[in-house]
Amino acid sequence: MNWDDVRIFLAVARAGQILGAARRLGLNHATVSRRVASLEESLGARLFRRLTTGSELTPAGEHFLVVAERMEADMIAARAEIAGEGDDVSGTVRIGAPDGFGVAFLAPRLGELTARHPTLSIQLVPVPRSFSLSRREADIAITVERPTEGRLVAAKLVDYSLGLYASRAYAIANGLPETIGDLAGHRLVGYVPDLTISPSLDYASEISPSWNAGFQVSSALGQTAAVRSGAGIGILHSFIARSHDDLVLVPIAPPIRRAYWLVYHESVRPLRRIQAVSAFIAALVEAERASFL
């Protein structure tokens, strides 16, 4: 069995289409299609159903995916062991993170890591979306829930809190609510409910069952900016809000608690760069743990 054919199979399975896999691999569509057909011939089984919308794994393909990922993990481990990756931490690591944690916390601090390891390249993708580690959309993901499926390694980073905040200008102009019921008389800033990446981030009802935000922004940093502008009262990450002197806490409800998890696929565990970046992020969070609650 040709390992390159297996590698191409994995790319198609993760992309869900031959064209997407071809772009990711830097090959043309015909080459990828031909290599998949060659692998199917050698195995004596169809691995994909060709659909108008892409390629779907057959039962045989789903079974072989498990085998192929195990082969990939062994290949990664072998390369890391034989090459030793030298004494340097090098290569590229893509980190997927919620925008609040990614931009407000990680982005200002990751420069120290790249300065420490000049041949290490970091790609930070801090957007309000989820990342598929099995599809290799990221090497390391920061999530708000511990994953329960897949061959993933997960470690809890830290608990964090969210609370009600308003700008000082808004407080002077409109006063602040003294009870949850008073929120009905104030402008509210919130998230877009159907665009939350996790059910655990649909938390407004924990503040008030009748929460009704007239201004909705689909990112944590966007909500912070809106509240700072005086647009209304919002539920903000405490570690972000505390860094802005123009924001004041509205202490009429207990803080909402959530957690950040650091997750990566089991197959990349042997890579020194993954371990180095993971350890660096964990150390950053530990050093500033108090600021998250």
C-alpha positions as protocol buffer text, in pm:
chain_id: "A"
residue {
  index: 1
  type: MET
  ca { x: 0 y: 0 z: 0 }
}
residue {
  index: 2
  type: ASN
  ca { x: 136 y: 340 z: -102 }
}
residue {
  index: 3
  type: TRP
  ca { x: 156 y: 585 z: 192 }
}
residue {
  index: 4
  type: ASP
  ca { x: 106 y: 881 z: -42 }
}
residue {
  index: 5
  type: ASP
  ca { x: -227 y: 729 z: -149 }
}
residue {
  index: 6
  type: VAL
  ca { x: -326 y: 699 z: 216 }
}
residue {
  index: 7
  type: ARG
  ca { x: -222 y: 1060 z: 279 }
}
residue {
  index: 8
  type: ILE
  ca { x: -439 y: 1173 z: -13 }
}
residue {
  index: 9
  type: PHE
  ca { x: -730 y: 963 z: 115 }
}
residue {
  index: 10
  type: LEU
  ca { x: -703 y: 1142 z: 452 }
}
residue {
  index: 11
  type: ALA
  ca { x: -707 y: 1482 z: 282 }
}
residue {
  index: 12
  type: VAL
  ca { x: -1023 y: 1397 z: 86 }
}
residue {
  index: 13
  type: ALA
  ca { x: -1194 y: 1252 z: 394 }
}
residue {
  index: 14
  type: ARG
  ca { x: -1116 y: 1568 z: 590 }
}
residue {
  index: 15
  type: ALA
  ca { x: -1207 y: 1812 z: 315 }
}
residue {
  index: 16
  type: GLY
  ca { x: -1522 y: 1624 z: 218 }
}
residue {
  index: 17
  type: GLN
  ca { x: -1445 y: 1679 z: -151 }
}
residue {
  index: 18
  type: ILE
  ca { x: -1171 y: 1598 z: -399 }
}
residue {
  index: 19
  type: LEU
  ca { x: -1133 y: 1958 z: -519 }
}
residue {
  index: 20
  type: GLY
  ca { x: -1083 y: 2089 z: -166 }
}
residue {
  index: 21
  type: ALA
  ca { x: -828 y: 1818 z: -93 }
}
residue {
  index: 22
  type: ALA
  ca { x: -644 y: 1892 z: -418 }
}
residue {
  index: 23
  type: ARG
  ca { x: -612 y: 2260 z: -325 }
}
residue {
  index: 24
  type: ARG
  ca { x: -488 y: 2173 z: 23 }
}
residue {
  index: 25
  type: LEU
  ca { x: -232 y: 1926 z: -114 }
}
residue {
  index: 26
  type: GLY
  ca { x: -119 y: 2145 z: -404 }
}
residue {
  index: 27
  type: LEU
  ca { x: -217 y: 1878 z: -657 }
}
residue {
  index: 28
  type: ASN
  ca { x: -459 y: 1885 z: -947 }
}
residue {
  index: 29
  type: HIS
  ca { x: -808 y: 1735 z: -924 }
}
residue {
  index: 30
  type: ALA
  ca { x: -733 y: 1451 z: -1167 }
}
residue {
  index: 31
  type: THR
  ca { x: -426 y: 1337 z: -972 }
}
residue {
  index: 32
  type: VAL
  ca { x: -616 y: 1320 z: -645 }
}
residue {
  index: 33
  type: SER
  ca { x: -904 y: 1134 z: -808 }
}
residue {
  index: 34
  type: ARG
  ca { x: -666 y: 887 z: -969 }
}
residue {
  index: 35
  type: ARG
  ca { x: -477 y: 821 z: -643 }
}
residue {
  index: 36
  type: VAL
  ca { x: -798 y: 759 z: -453 }
}
residue {
  index: 37
  type: ALA
  ca { x: -910 y: 517 z: -724 }
}
residue {
  index: 38
  type: SER
  ca { x: -574 y: 339 z: -698 }
}
residue {
  index: 39
  type: LEU
  ca { x: -614 y: 300 z: -323 }
}
residue {
  index: 40
  type: GLU
  ca { x: -968 y: 170 z: -364 }
}
residue {
  index: 41
  type: GLU
  ca { x: -843 y: -83 z: -619 }
}
residue {
  index: 42
  type: SER
  ca { x: -565 y: -204 z: -389 }
}
residue {
  index: 43
  type: LEU
  ca { x: -811 y: -245 z: -101 }
}
residue {
  index: 44
  type: GLY
  ca { x: -1083 y: -395 z: -314 }
}
residue {
  index: 45
  type: ALA
  ca { x: -1345 y: -159 z: -174 }
}
residue {
  index: 46
  type: ARG
  ca { x: -1511 y: 173 z: -249 }
}
residue {
  index: 47
  type: LEU
  ca { x: -1404 y: 431 z: 8 }
}
residue {
  index: 48
  type: PHE
  ca { x: -1615 y: 727 z: -110 }
}
residue {
  index: 49
  type: ARG
  ca { x: -1955 y: 792 z: -257 }
}
residue {
  index: 50
  type: ARG
  ca { x: -1928 y: 1065 z: -519 }
}
residue {
  index: 51
  type: LEU
  ca { x: -2206 y: 1317 z: -464 }
}
residue {
  index: 52
  type: THR
  ca { x: -2287 y: 1644 z: -638 }
}
residue {
  index: 53
  type: THR
  ca { x: -2187 y: 1823 z: -318 }
}
residue {
  index: 54
  type: GLY
  ca { x: -1862 y: 1635 z: -259 }
}
residue {
  index: 55
  type: SER
  ca { x: -1736 y: 1297 z: -145 }
}
residue {
  index: 56
  type: GLU
  ca { x: -1890 y: 1099 z: 141 }
}
residue {
  index: 57
  type: LEU
  ca { x: -1720 y: 809 z: 318 }
}
residue {
  index: 58
  type: THR
  ca { x: -1874 y: 468 z: 266 }
}
residue {
  index: 59
  type: PRO
  ca { x: -1886 y: 223 z: 562 }
}
residue {
  index: 60
  type: ALA
  ca { x: -1563 y: 75 z: 430 }
}
residue {
  index: 61
  type: GLY
  ca { x: -1418 y: 426 z: 407 }
}
residue {
  index: 62
  type: GLU
  ca { x: -1515 y: 503 z: 767 }
}
residue {
  index: 63
  type: HIS
  ca { x: -1344 y: 183 z: 880 }
}
residue {
  index: 64
  type: PHE
  ca { x: -1033 y: 260 z: 677 }
}
residue {
  index: 65
  type: LEU
  ca { x: -1024 y: 617 z: 813 }
}
residue {
  index: 66
  type: VAL
  ca { x: -949 y: 478 z: 1160 }
}
residue {
  index: 67
  type: VAL
  ca { x: -669 y: 265 z: 1016 }
}
residue {
  index: 68
  type: ALA
  ca { x: -532 y: 554 z: 807 }
}
residue {
  index: 69
  type: GLU
  ca { x: -524 y: 793 z: 1104 }
}
residue {
  index: 70
  type: ARG
  ca { x: -337 y: 532 z: 1305 }
}
residue {
  index: 71
  type: MET
  ca { x: -88 y: 499 z: 1019 }
}
residue {
  index: 72
  type: GLU
  ca { x: -55 y: 877 z: 1009 }
}
residue {
  index: 73
  type: ALA
  ca { x: 9 y: 892 z: 1384 }
}
residue {
  index: 74
  type: ASP
  ca { x: 277 y: 623 z: 1355 }
}
residue {
  index: 75
  type: MET
  ca { x: 438 y: 807 z: 1064 }
}
residue {
  index: 76
  type: ILE
  ca { x: 443 y: 1136 z: 1256 }
}
residue {
  index: 77
  type: ALA
  ca { x: 589 y: 966 z: 1562 }
}
residue {
  index: 78
  type: ALA
  ca { x: 854 y: 788 z: 1354 }
}
residue {
  index: 79
  type: ARG
  ca { x: 961 y: 1107 z: 1181 }
}
residue {
  index: 80
  type: ALA
  ca { x: 980 y: 1293 z: 1509 }
}
residue {
  index: 81
  type: GLU
  ca { x: 1185 y: 1016 z: 1669 }
}
residue {
  index: 82
  type: ILE
  ca { x: 1424 y: 962 z: 1378 }
}
residue {
  index: 83
  type: ALA
  ca { x: 1478 y: 1329 z: 1302 }
}
residue {
  index: 84
  type: GLY
  ca { x: 1458 y: 1427 z: 1666 }
}
residue {
  index: 85
  type: GLU
  ca { x: 1340 y: 1761 z: 1524 }
}
residue {
  index: 86
  type: GLY
  ca { x: 1694 y: 1866 z: 1619 }
}
residue {
  index: 87
  type: ASP
  ca { x: 1745 y: 2075 z: 1929 }
}
residue {
  index: 88
  type: ASP
  ca { x: 1519 y: 2346 z: 1789 }
}
residue {
  index: 89
  type: VAL
  ca { x: 1145 y: 2381 z: 1801 }
}
residue {
  index: 90
  type: SER
  ca { x: 1055 y: 2446 z: 1439 }
}
residue {
  index: 91
  type: GLY
  ca { x: 775 y: 2416 z: 1188 }
}
residue {
  index: 92
  type: THR
  ca { x: 428 y: 2568 z: 1179 }
}
residue {
  index: 93
  type: VAL
  ca { x: 159 y: 2544 z: 1444 }
}
residue {
  index: 94
  type: ARG
  ca { x: -190 y: 2678 z: 1377 }
}
residue {
  index: 95
  type: ILE
  ca { x: -391 y: 2773 z: 1686 }
}
residue {
  index: 96
  type: GLY
  ca { x: -767 y: 2811 z: 1660 }
}
residue {
  index: 97
  type: ALA
  ca { x: -923 y: 3009 z: 1943 }
}
residue {
  index: 98
  type: PRO
  ca { x: -1237 y: 3206 z: 2029 }
}
residue {
  index: 99
  type: ASP
  ca { x: -1176 y: 3569 z: 1935 }
}
residue {
  index: 100
  type: GLY
  ca { x: -1182 y: 3697 z: 2294 }
}
residue {
  index: 101
  type: PHE
  ca { x: -914 y: 3459 z: 2417 }
}
residue {
  index: 102
  type: GLY
  ca { x: -724 y: 3459 z: 2089 }
}
residue {
  index: 103
  type: VAL
  ca { x: -700 y: 3835 z: 2031 }
}
residue {
  index: 104
  type: ALA
  ca { x: -724 y: 3980 z: 2381 }
}
residue {
  index: 105
  type: PHE
  ca { x: -506 y: 3726 z: 2558 }
}
residue {
  index: 106
  type: LEU
  ca { x: -292 y: 3519 z: 2321 }
}
residue {
  index: 107
  type: ALA
  ca { x: -202 y: 3763 z: 2044 }
}
residue {
  index: 108
  type: PRO
  ca { x: -9 y: 4010 z: 2266 }
}
residue {
  index: 109
  type: ARG
  ca { x: 185 y: 3726 z: 2428 }
}
residue {
  index: 110
  type: LEU
  ca { x: 280 y: 3481 z: 2152 }
}
residue {
  index: 111
  type: GLY
  ca { x: 561 y: 3703 z: 2025 }
}
residue {
  index: 112
  type: GLU
  ca { x: 770 y: 3583 z: 2318 }
}
residue {
  index: 113
  type: LEU
  ca { x: 735 y: 3226 z: 2191 }
}
residue {
  index: 114
  type: THR
  ca { x: 844 y: 3305 z: 1835 }
}
residue {
  index: 115
  type: ALA
  ca { x: 1134 y: 3513 z: 1969 }
}
residue {
  index: 116
  type: ARG
  ca { x: 1241 y: 3215 z: 2177 }
}
residue {
  index: 117
  type: HIS
  ca { x: 1219 y: 2979 z: 1876 }
}
residue {
  index: 118
  type: PRO
  ca { x: 1310 y: 3170 z: 1558 }
}
residue {
  index: 119
  type: THR
  ca { x: 1236 y: 2874 z: 1329 }
}
residue {
  index: 120
  type: LEU
  ca { x: 888 y: 2825 z: 1476 }
}
residue {
  index: 121
  type: SER
  ca { x: 596 y: 2977 z: 1285 }
}
residue {
  index: 122
  type: ILE
  ca { x: 269 y: 3048 z: 1467 }
}
residue {
  index: 123
  type: GLN
  ca { x: -64 y: 3094 z: 1290 }
}
residue {
  index: 124
  type: LEU
  ca { x: -328 y: 3232 z: 1523 }
}
residue {
  index: 125
  type: VAL
  ca { x: -684 y: 3211 z: 1391 }
}
residue {
  index: 126
  type: PRO
  ca { x: -895 y: 3397 z: 1648 }
}
residue {
  index: 127
  type: VAL
  ca { x: -1246 y: 3401 z: 1504 }
}
residue {
  index: 128
  type: PRO
  ca { x: -1588 y: 3320 z: 1649 }
}
residue {
  index: 129
  type: ARG
  ca { x: -1611 y: 2968 z: 1508 }
}
residue {
  index: 130
  type: SER
  ca { x: -1532 y: 2609 z: 1599 }
}
residue {
  index: 131
  type: PHE
  ca { x: -1238 y: 2416 z: 1456 }
}
residue {
  index: 132
  type: SER
  ca { x: -1220 y: 2054 z: 1342 }
}
residue {
  index: 133
  type: LEU
  ca { x: -896 y: 1898 z: 1459 }
}
residue {
  index: 134
  type: SER
  ca { x: -976 y: 1573 z: 1279 }
}
residue {
  index: 135
  type: ARG
  ca { x: -996 y: 1772 z: 953 }
}
residue {
  index: 136
  type: ARG
  ca { x: -670 y: 1951 z: 1047 }
}
residue {
  index: 137
  type: GLU
  ca { x: -826 y: 2297 z: 1037 }
}
residue {
  index: 138
  type: ALA
  ca { x: -602 y: 2371 z: 1335 }
}
residue {
  index: 139
  type: ASP
  ca { x: -318 y: 2194 z: 1515 }
}
residue {
  index: 140
  type: ILE
  ca { x: -425 y: 2320 z: 1856 }
}
residue {
  index: 141
  type: ALA
  ca { x: -772 y: 2447 z: 1946 }
}
residue {
  index: 142
  type: ILE
  ca { x: -888 y: 2643 z: 2246 }
}
residue {
  index: 143
  type: THR
  ca { x: -1245 y: 2535 z: 2318 }
}
residue {
  index: 144
  type: VAL
  ca { x: -1511 y: 2623 z: 2574 }
}
residue {
  index: 145
  type: GLU
  ca { x: -1617 y: 2262 z: 2624 }
}
residue {
  index: 146
  type: ARG
  ca { x: -1422 y: 1941 z: 2673 }
}
residue {
  index: 147
  type: PRO
  ca { x: -1459 y: 1731 z: 2356 }
}
residue {
  index: 148
  type: THR
  ca { x: -1628 y: 1397 z: 2407 }
}
residue {
  index: 149
  type: GLU
  ca { x: -1566 y: 1236 z: 2068 }
}
residue {
  index: 150
  type: GLY
  ca { x: -1264 y: 1164 z: 1853 }
}
residue {
  index: 151
  type: ARG
  ca { x: -902 y: 1080 z: 1924 }
}
residue {
  index: 152
  type: LEU
  ca { x: -830 y: 1409 z: 2098 }
}
residue {
  index: 153
  type: VAL
  ca { x: -607 y: 1511 z: 2386 }
}
residue {
  index: 154
  type: ALA
  ca { x: -773 y: 1772 z: 2609 }
}
residue {
  index: 155
  type: ALA
  ca { x: -647 y: 1962 z: 2912 }
}
residue {
  index: 156
  type: LYS
  ca { x: -839 y: 2221 z: 3108 }
}
residue {
  index: 157
  type: LEU
  ca { x: -667 y: 2559 z: 3096 }
}
residue {
  index: 158
  type: VAL
  ca { x: -871 y: 2776 z: 3330 }
}
residue {
  index: 159
  type: ASP
  ca { x: -1218 y: 2873 z: 3447 }
}
residue {
  index: 160
  type: TYR
  ca { x: -1324 y: 3221 z: 3343 }
}
residue {
  index: 161
  type: SER
  ca { x: -1612 y: 3449 z: 3429 }
}
residue {
  index: 162
  type: LEU
  ca { x: -1848 y: 3683 z: 3248 }
}
residue {
  index: 163
  type: GLY
  ca { x: -2044 y: 3968 z: 3401 }
}
residue {
  index: 164
  type: LEU
  ca { x: -2261 y: 4267 z: 3324 }
}
residue {
  index: 165
  type: TYR
  ca { x: -2072 y: 4581 z: 3220 }
}
residue {
  index: 166
  type: ALA
  ca { x: -2152 y: 4930 z: 3095 }
}
residue {
  index: 167
  type: SER
  ca { x: -1939 y: 5222 z: 2986 }
}
residue {
  index: 168
  type: ARG
  ca { x: -1888 y: 5507 z: 3234 }
}
residue {
  index: 169
  type: ALA
  ca { x: -2047 y: 5741 z: 2981 }
}
residue {
  index: 170
  type: TYR
  ca { x: -2357 y: 5522 z: 2959 }
}
residue {
  index: 171
  type: ALA
  ca { x: -2379 y: 5502 z: 3339 }
}
residue {
  index: 172
  type: ILE
  ca { x: -2360 y: 5881 z: 3374 }
}
residue {
  index: 173
  type: ALA
  ca { x: -2621 y: 5940 z: 3103 }
}
residue {
  index: 174
  type: ASN
  ca { x: -2865 y: 5661 z: 3194 }
}
residue {
  index: 175
  type: GLY
  ca { x: -2784 y: 5544 z: 3545 }
}
residue {
  index: 176
  type: LEU
  ca { x: -2734 y: 5174 z: 3621 }
}
residue {
  index: 177
  type: PRO
  ca { x: -2995 y: 4910 z: 3705 }
}
residue {
  index: 178
  type: GLU
  ca { x: -3026 y: 4812 z: 4069 }
}
residue {
  index: 179
  type: THR
  ca { x: -3213 y: 4487 z: 4004 }
}
residue {
  index: 180
  type: ILE
  ca { x: -3241 y: 4235 z: 3720 }
}
residue {
  index: 181
  type: GLY
  ca { x: -3591 y: 4365 z: 3655 }
}
residue {
  index: 182
  type: ASP
  ca { x: -3448 y: 4712 z: 3590 }
}
residue {
  index: 183
  type: LEU
  ca { x: -3266 y: 4578 z: 3281 }
}
residue {
  index: 184
  type: ALA
  ca { x: -3593 y: 4607 z: 3089 }
}
residue {
  index: 185
  type: GLY
  ca { x: -3552 y: 4984 z: 3101 }
}
residue {
  index: 186
  type: HIS
  ca { x: -3199 y: 4980 z: 2954 }
}
residue {
  index: 187
  type: ARG
  ca { x: -3046 y: 4922 z: 2614 }
}
residue {
  index: 188
  type: LEU
  ca { x: -2876 y: 4583 z: 2600 }
}
residue {
  index: 189
  type: VAL
  ca { x: -2584 y: 4453 z: 2392 }
}
residue {
  index: 190
  type: GLY
  ca { x: -2559 y: 4079 z: 2328 }
}
residue {
  index: 191
  type: TYR
  ca { x: -2450 y: 3801 z: 2097 }
}
residue {
  index: 192
  type: VAL
  ca { x: -2635 y: 3659 z: 1796 }
}
residue {
  index: 193
  type: PRO
  ca { x: -2798 y: 3348 z: 1946 }
}
residue {
  index: 194
  type: ASP
  ca { x: -2805 y: 3129 z: 1635 }
}
residue {
  index: 195
  type: LEU
  ca { x: -2436 y: 3198 z: 1564 }
}
residue {
  index: 196
  type: THR
  ca { x: -2296 y: 3079 z: 1896 }
}
residue {
  index: 197
  type: ILE
  ca { x: -2037 y: 2806 z: 1841 }
}
residue {
  index: 198
  type: SER
  ca { x: -2143 y: 2610 z: 2149 }
}
residue {
  index: 199
  type: PRO
  ca { x: -2463 y: 2577 z: 2354 }
}
residue {
  index: 200
  type: SER
  ca { x: -2261 y: 2677 z: 2661 }
}
residue {
  index: 201
  type: LEU
  ca { x: -2213 y: 3022 z: 2508 }
}
residue {
  index: 202
  type: ASP
  ca { x: -2586 y: 3087 z: 2492 }
}
residue {
  index: 203
  type: TYR
  ca { x: -2577 y: 3216 z: 2850 }
}
residue {
  index: 204
  type: ALA
  ca { x: -2792 y: 3533 z: 2856 }
}
residue {
  index: 205
  type: SER
  ca { x: -3081 y: 3349 z: 3021 }
}
residue {
  index: 206
  type: GLU
  ca { x: -2855 y: 3293 z: 3322 }
}
residue {
  index: 207
  type: ILE
  ca { x: -2864 y: 3669 z: 3374 }
}
residue {
  index: 208
  type: SER
  ca { x: -3231 y: 3717 z: 3288 }
}
residue {
  index: 209
  type: PRO
  ca { x: -3489 y: 3485 z: 3129 }
}
residue {
  index: 210
  type: SER
  ca { x: -3625 y: 3787 z: 2942 }
}
residue {
  index: 211
  type: TRP
  ca { x: -3290 y: 3915 z: 2812 }
}
residue {
  index: 212
  type: ASN
  ca { x: -3360 y: 4094 z: 2485 }
}
residue {
  index: 213
  type: ALA
  ca { x: -3059 y: 4266 z: 2327 }
}
residue {
  index: 214
  type: GLY
  ca { x: -3142 y: 4531 z: 2072 }
}
residue {
  index: 215
  type: PHE
  ca { x: -2781 y: 4532 z: 1949 }
}
residue {
  index: 216
  type: GLN
  ca { x: -2630 y: 4190 z: 1876 }
}
residue {
  index: 217
  type: VAL
  ca { x: -2268 y: 4126 z: 1775 }
}
residue {
  index: 218
  type: SER
  ca { x: -2132 y: 3782 z: 1686 }
}
residue {
  index: 219
  type: SER
  ca { x: -1794 y: 3820 z: 1855 }
}
residue {
  index: 220
  type: ALA
  ca { x: -1676 y: 3882 z: 2210 }
}
residue {
  index: 221
  type: LEU
  ca { x: -1452 y: 4169 z: 2105 }
}
residue {
  index: 222
  type: GLY
  ca { x: -1732 y: 4325 z: 1902 }
}
residue {
  index: 223
  type: GLN
  ca { x: -1962 y: 4317 z: 2204 }
}
residue {
  index: 224
  type: THR
  ca { x: -1690 y: 4479 z: 2416 }
}
residue {
  index: 225
  type: ALA
  ca { x: -1642 y: 4754 z: 2159 }
}
residue {
  index: 226
  type: ALA
  ca { x: -2016 y: 4816 z: 2142 }
}
residue {
  index: 227
  type: VAL
  ca { x: -2050 y: 4842 z: 2521 }
}
residue {
  index: 228
  type: ARG
  ca { x: -1748 y: 5075 z: 2538 }
}
residue {
  index: 229
  type: SER
  ca { x: -1913 y: 5299 z: 2279 }
}
residue {
  index: 230
  type: GLY
  ca { x: -2211 y: 5350 z: 2509 }
}
residue {
  index: 231
  type: ALA
  ca { x: -2448 y: 5132 z: 2306 }
}
residue {
  index: 232
  type: GLY
  ca { x: -2581 y: 4964 z: 2619 }
}
residue {
  index: 233
  type: ILE
  ca { x: -2518 y: 4712 z: 2895 }
}
residue {
  index: 234
  type: GLY
  ca { x: -2362 y: 4381 z: 2791 }
}
residue {
  index: 235
  type: ILE
  ca { x: -2237 y: 4048 z: 2922 }
}
residue {
  index: 236
  type: LEU
  ca { x: -1861 y: 4063 z: 2877 }
}
residue {
  index: 237
  type: HIS
  ca { x: -1562 y: 3845 z: 2957 }
}
residue {
  index: 238
  type: SER
  ca { x: -1426 y: 3979 z: 3284 }
}
residue {
  index: 239
  type: PHE
  ca { x: -1060 y: 3936 z: 3183 }
}
residue {
  index: 240
  type: ILE
  ca { x: -1125 y: 4159 z: 2880 }
}
residue {
  index: 241
  type: ALA
  ca { x: -1350 y: 4415 z: 3051 }
}
residue {
  index: 242
  type: ARG
  ca { x: -1104 y: 4470 z: 3337 }
}
residue {
  index: 243
  type: SER
  ca { x: -841 y: 4589 z: 3091 }
}
residue {
  index: 244
  type: HIS
  ca { x: -1059 y: 4888 z: 2995 }
}
residue {
  index: 245
  type: ASP
  ca { x: -1083 y: 5169 z: 3249 }
}
residue {
  index: 246
  type: ASP
  ca { x: -1391 y: 5309 z: 3075 }
}
residue {
  index: 247
  type: LEU
  ca { x: -1601 y: 5004 z: 3167 }
}
residue {
  index: 248
  type: VAL
  ca { x: -1778 y: 4954 z: 3499 }
}
residue {
  index: 249
  type: LEU
  ca { x: -1921 y: 4637 z: 3650 }
}
residue {
  index: 250
  type: VAL
  ca { x: -2299 y: 4623 z: 3701 }
}
residue {
  index: 251
  type: PRO
  ca { x: -2314 y: 4398 z: 4012 }
}
residue {
  index: 252
  type: ILE
  ca { x: -2677 y: 4288 z: 4005 }
}
residue {
  index: 253
  type: ALA
  ca { x: -2622 y: 3923 z: 3907 }
}
residue {
  index: 254
  type: PRO
  ca { x: -2370 y: 3653 z: 4001 }
}
residue {
  index: 255
  type: PRO
  ca { x: -2093 y: 3601 z: 3747 }
}
residue {
  index: 256
  type: ILE
  ca { x: -2135 y: 3339 z: 3476 }
}
residue {
  index: 257
  type: ARG
  ca { x: -1862 y: 3075 z: 3481 }
}
residue {
  index: 258
  type: ARG
  ca { x: -1721 y: 2886 z: 3187 }
}
residue {
  index: 259
  type: ALA
  ca { x: -1389 y: 2717 z: 3108 }
}
residue {
  index: 260
  type: TYR
  ca { x: -1123 y: 2711 z: 2837 }
}
residue {
  index: 261
  type: TRP
  ca { x: -975 y: 2380 z: 2723 }
}
residue {
  index: 262
  type: LEU
  ca { x: -661 y: 2319 z: 2518 }
}
residue {
  index: 263
  type: VAL
  ca { x: -714 y: 2041 z: 2265 }
}
residue {
  index: 264
  type: TYR
  ca { x: -511 y: 1873 z: 1993 }
}
residue {
  index: 265
  type: HIS
  ca { x: -537 y: 1553 z: 1791 }
}
residue {
  index: 266
  type: GLU
  ca { x: -372 y: 1246 z: 1936 }
}
residue {
  index: 267
  type: SER
  ca { x: -172 y: 1189 z: 1617 }
}
residue {
  index: 268
  type: VAL
  ca { x: 33 y: 1510 z: 1666 }
}
residue {
  index: 269
  type: ARG
  ca { x: 114 y: 1441 z: 2031 }
}
residue {
  index: 270
  type: PRO
  ca { x: 474 y: 1330 z: 1952 }
}
residue {
  index: 271
  type: LEU
  ca { x: 560 y: 1655 z: 1775 }
}
residue {
  index: 272
  type: ARG
  ca { x: 791 y: 1871 z: 1977 }
}
residue {
  index: 273
  type: ARG
  ca { x: 644 y: 2193 z: 1840 }
}
residue {
  index: 274
  type: ILE
  ca { x: 294 y: 2091 z: 1955 }
}
residue {
  index: 275
  type: GLN
  ca { x: 419 y: 2015 z: 2303 }
}
residue {
  index: 276
  type: ALA
  ca { x: 620 y: 2337 z: 2317 }
}
residue {
  index: 277
  type: VAL
  ca { x: 329 y: 2558 z: 2210 }
}
residue {
  index: 278
  type: SER
  ca { x: 84 y: 2378 z: 2438 }
}
residue {
  index: 279
  type: ALA
  ca { x: 316 y: 2413 z: 2737 }
}
residue {
  index: 280
  type: PHE
  ca { x: 373 y: 2781 z: 2660 }
}
residue {
  index: 281
  type: ILE
  ca { x: 0 y: 2857 z: 2646 }
}
residue {
  index: 282
  type: ALA
  ca { x: -63 y: 2663 z: 2967 }
}
residue {
  index: 283
  type: ALA
  ca { x: 217 y: 2853 z: 3143 }
}
residue {
  index: 284
  type: LEU
  ca { x: 79 y: 3189 z: 3023 }
}
residue {
  index: 285
  type: VAL
  ca { x: -265 y: 3110 z: 3160 }
}
residue {
  index: 286
  type: GLU
  ca { x: -130 y: 2977 z: 3489 }
}
residue {
  index: 287
  type: ALA
  ca { x: 73 y: 3293 z: 3545 }
}
residue {
  index: 288
  type: GLU
  ca { x: -239 y: 3510 z: 3501 }
}
residue {
  index: 289
  type: ARG
  ca { x: -503 y: 3270 z: 3635 }
}
residue {
  index: 290
  type: ALA
  ca { x: -644 y: 3523 z: 3879 }
}
residue {
  index: 291
  type: SER
  ca { x: -737 y: 3765 z: 3600 }
}
residue {
  index: 292
  type: PHE
  ca { x: -984 y: 3519 z: 3447 }
}
residue {
  index: 293
  type: LEU
  ca { x: -1220 y: 3509 z: 3746 }
}
